[in-house]
Amino acid sequence: MKIQVLGSGCATCTKLYQLVQEVATEMGFNPKEVEYSTDVSRIIKLGLMTSPVLAIDNRAVFDC
């Protein structure tokens, strides 16, 4: 499973990344497997125009 947090680097994006790492740990995943990217073009490729975005296996499951 590929878990990604995509954002602009703002406080909200950083907080989402931290929360996803915590949940991943609680669920038995390695928190280092959670990827964080500030490459906005990746958000656009998903067809979205807002951040942050939580994506699992390259599919957006949450956006603000």
Contacts in CASP RR format, 6 or more apart in sequence:
PFRMAT RR
TARGET T0000
AUTHOR 0000-0000-0000
METHOD contacts of the structure
MODEL  1
MKIQVLGSGCATCTKLYQLVQEVATEMGFNPKEVEYSTDVSRIIKLGLMT
SPVLAIDNRAVFDC
1 29 0 8 1.000
1 56 0 8 1.000
1 57 0 8 1.000
2 33 0 8 1.000
2 35 0 8 1.000
2 55 0 8 1.000
2 56 0 8 1.000
2 57 0 8 1.000
2 58 0 8 1.000
3 20 0 8 1.000
3 24 0 8 1.000
3 29 0 8 1.000
3 33 0 8 1.000
3 34 0 8 1.000
3 35 0 8 1.000
3 54 0 8 1.000
3 55 0 8 1.000
3 56 0 8 1.000
4 34 0 8 1.000
4 35 0 8 1.000
4 36 0 8 1.000
4 37 0 8 1.000
4 42 0 8 1.000
4 53 0 8 1.000
4 54 0 8 1.000
4 55 0 8 1.000
4 56 0 8 1.000
4 58 0 8 1.000
5 13 0 8 1.000
5 16 0 8 1.000
5 17 0 8 1.000
5 20 0 8 1.000
5 34 0 8 1.000
5 35 0 8 1.000
5 36 0 8 1.000
5 37 0 8 1.000
5 52 0 8 1.000
5 53 0 8 1.000
5 54 0 8 1.000
5 55 0 8 1.000
6 36 0 8 1.000
6 37 0 8 1.000
6 38 0 8 1.000
6 39 0 8 1.000
6 42 0 8 1.000
6 43 0 8 1.000
6 46 0 8 1.000
6 51 0 8 1.000
6 52 0 8 1.000
6 53 0 8 1.000
6 55 0 8 1.000
7 13 0 8 1.000
7 36 0 8 1.000
7 37 0 8 1.000
7 38 0 8 1.000
7 40 0 8 1.000
7 43 0 8 1.000
7 51 0 8 1.000
7 52 0 8 1.000
7 53 0 8 1.000
8 38 0 8 1.000
8 40 0 8 1.000
8 51 0 8 1.000
8 52 0 8 1.000
9 38 0 8 1.000
10 51 0 8 1.000
10 52 0 8 1.000
12 52 0 8 1.000
12 64 0 8 1.000
13 36 0 8 1.000
13 38 0 8 1.000
13 51 0 8 1.000
13 52 0 8 1.000
16 52 0 8 1.000
16 54 0 8 1.000
17 34 0 8 1.000
17 36 0 8 1.000
17 52 0 8 1.000
20 34 0 8 1.000
20 54 0 8 1.000
21 31 0 8 1.000
21 34 0 8 1.000
22 31 0 8 1.000
24 30 0 8 1.000
24 31 0 8 1.000
24 33 0 8 1.000
24 34 0 8 1.000
25 31 0 8 1.000
40 51 0 8 1.000
43 49 0 8 1.000
43 50 0 8 1.000
43 51 0 8 1.000
43 53 0 8 1.000
46 53 0 8 1.000
46 55 0 8 1.000
46 58 0 8 1.000
46 59 0 8 1.000
46 60 0 8 1.000
47 60 0 8 1.000
48 60 0 8 1.000
48 63 0 8 1.000
50 63 0 8 1.000
50 64 0 8 1.000
51 63 0 8 1.000
51 64 0 8 1.000
52 63 0 8 1.000
52 64 0 8 1.000
53 60 0 8 1.000
53 62 0 8 1.000
53 63 0 8 1.000
54 60 0 8 1.000
54 61 0 8 1.000
54 62 0 8 1.000
54 63 0 8 1.000
55 61 0 8 1.000
END
